[in-house]
Amino acid sequence: MLLHVVAVGRIGRSPEAELVTRYAARLGTSLKITELSEGRAAARLPAPLMPARTVVLDERGRALASDALAAQLGRWRDDGVREVRFLIGGADGHDAATRDGADLLLSFGPATWPHMMVRAMLAEQLYRATSILANHPYHRGD
């Protein structure tokens, strides 16, 4: 299953970019990252691999524990989902139509996080989720 992070803004050469690169290397070809400029609509993205699911990162979403995120990804994988798109908005977040069309609204808590930090946090959580699904010792939960 392809994990596709679609983010508004360029991460450039920053400490957050180093973290994203580290987890992207660990995830290998199962992770794709697409950066959009602020004015480019997500509708211009190529069609997803079908069937697909969309996860919108939004402060109004559900805060999931790492194992719960892994379980959700595992269910989608087992149901034959080929691509999960994770949408990270720009400074103004996502519009109502994007939020309403999501299969899951995901939150990293009620705090407002810088978008570049969210990208690094998401990359780590995706690596953690795939490690949990593979019974890899990276995750040392309960």
C-alpha positions as CSV (number, residue, x, y, z in Angstrom):
1,M,0.0,0.0,0.0
2,L,1.3,3.4,-1.0
3,L,1.4,6.0,1.8
4,H,1.3,9.4,0.0
5,V,1.9,12.6,1.9
6,V,0.5,15.6,0.0
7,A,1.7,18.8,1.6
8,V,1.2,22.5,0.8
9,G,4.6,24.3,0.9
10,R,8.2,23.4,0.3
11,I,10.1,22.0,3.2
12,G,13.5,23.0,1.8
13,R,16.7,22.4,3.8
14,S,15.5,22.5,7.3
15,P,15.8,20.4,10.5
16,E,12.3,19.1,9.8
17,A,13.4,18.1,6.3
18,E,16.2,16.0,7.8
19,L,13.7,14.1,9.9
20,V,11.3,13.6,7.0
21,T,14.2,12.3,4.9
22,R,15.3,9.9,7.7
23,Y,11.8,8.3,8.0
24,A,11.2,8.4,4.2
25,A,14.4,6.4,3.7
26,R,13.2,3.8,6.3
27,L,9.8,3.5,4.6
28,G,11.4,3.2,1.1
29,T,9.1,2.9,-1.9
30,S,6.0,2.6,0.3
31,L,6.1,6.4,0.9
32,K,5.6,9.2,-1.6
33,I,5.8,12.9,-0.8
34,T,4.2,15.5,-3.1
35,E,4.7,19.2,-2.3
36,L,2.1,21.7,-3.6
37,S,2.5,25.4,-3.9
38,E,-0.1,27.5,-2.0
39,G,-2.0,28.3,-5.2
40,R,-2.0,24.8,-6.7
41,A,-5.2,22.9,-6.1
42,A,-5.0,19.3,-4.9
43,A,-7.4,18.5,-7.8
44,R,-4.4,18.8,-10.1
45,L,-2.7,15.7,-8.5
46,P,-2.7,12.6,-10.5
47,A,-5.5,10.2,-9.8
48,P,-4.8,8.0,-6.8
49,L,-4.2,4.2,-7.1
50,M,-7.6,2.8,-6.6
51,P,-9.1,1.9,-4.2
52,A,-7.8,4.8,-2.2
53,R,-8.5,6.5,1.1
54,T,-7.9,10.1,2.1
55,V,-6.7,11.2,5.5
56,V,-6.9,15.0,6.2
57,L,-4.7,16.3,9.0
58,D,-6.8,18.8,10.9
59,E,-7.0,20.1,14.4
60,R,-10.7,19.1,14.6
61,G,-9.8,15.5,13.7
62,R,-9.4,12.4,15.9
63,A,-6.2,12.1,17.9
64,L,-5.2,8.4,17.4
65,A,-2.7,6.5,19.4
66,S,0.1,5.0,17.3
67,D,-1.4,1.5,17.6
68,A,-4.8,2.8,16.5
69,L,-3.4,4.4,13.4
70,A,-1.5,1.3,12.6
71,A,-4.7,-0.8,13.1
72,Q,-6.6,1.5,10.7
73,L,-3.9,1.3,8.1
74,G,-3.8,-2.4,8.5
75,R,-7.5,-2.7,8.0
76,W,-7.3,-0.6,4.8
77,R,-4.4,-2.6,3.6
78,D,-6.3,-5.9,4.3
79,D,-9.4,-4.5,2.5
80,G,-7.3,-4.0,-0.7
81,V,-6.7,-0.2,-0.5
82,R,-3.8,0.6,-2.7
83,E,-3.1,4.2,-1.7
84,V,-3.7,6.3,1.4
85,R,-3.3,10.1,0.8
86,F,-2.4,12.2,3.8
87,L,-3.3,15.9,3.2
88,I,-1.4,18.6,5.1
89,G,-2.8,22.0,4.4
90,G,-1.3,25.4,4.2
91,A,-1.5,28.3,6.7
92,D,-5.3,28.4,6.3
93,G,-5.8,24.7,6.7
94,H,-8.3,22.8,4.6
95,D,-11.6,24.0,3.2
96,A,-14.9,22.3,4.4
97,A,-15.2,20.3,1.2
98,T,-11.8,18.7,1.7
99,R,-12.6,17.9,5.3
100,D,-16.0,16.5,4.4
101,G,-14.6,14.3,1.7
102,A,-12.0,12.7,4.0
103,D,-12.2,9.1,5.1
104,L,-10.4,10.1,8.3
105,L,-9.8,13.5,9.9
106,L,-6.5,13.0,11.9
107,S,-5.3,15.4,14.6
108,F,-2.0,15.6,16.4
109,G,-3.8,17.2,19.3
110,P,-5.6,20.5,19.9
111,A,-2.4,22.6,19.6
112,T,-1.6,24.3,16.3
113,W,1.6,22.9,14.8
114,P,3.9,24.4,12.1
115,H,3.2,22.6,8.8
116,M,6.8,21.5,8.4
117,M,6.7,20.0,11.9
118,V,3.5,18.1,11.1
119,R,5.2,16.6,8.1
120,A,8.0,15.3,10.2
121,M,5.6,14.0,12.9
122,L,3.5,12.3,10.2
123,A,6.5,10.7,8.6
124,E,7.6,9.3,12.0
125,Q,4.1,8.0,12.8
126,L,3.8,6.3,9.4
127,Y,7.1,4.6,10.0
128,R,6.0,3.6,13.5
129,A,2.6,2.3,12.2
130,T,4.3,0.2,9.5
131,S,6.8,-1.1,12.2
132,I,3.8,-2.1,14.5
133,L,2.2,-3.9,11.6
134,A,5.4,-5.8,10.8
135,N,6.0,-6.6,14.5
136,H,9.3,-4.7,14.4
137,P,10.7,-3.6,17.8
138,Y,10.8,0.1,16.9
139,H,7.5,0.7,18.7
140,R,7.7,-0.2,22.4
141,G,4.1,0.5,23.4
142,D,2.2,-1.1,26.3
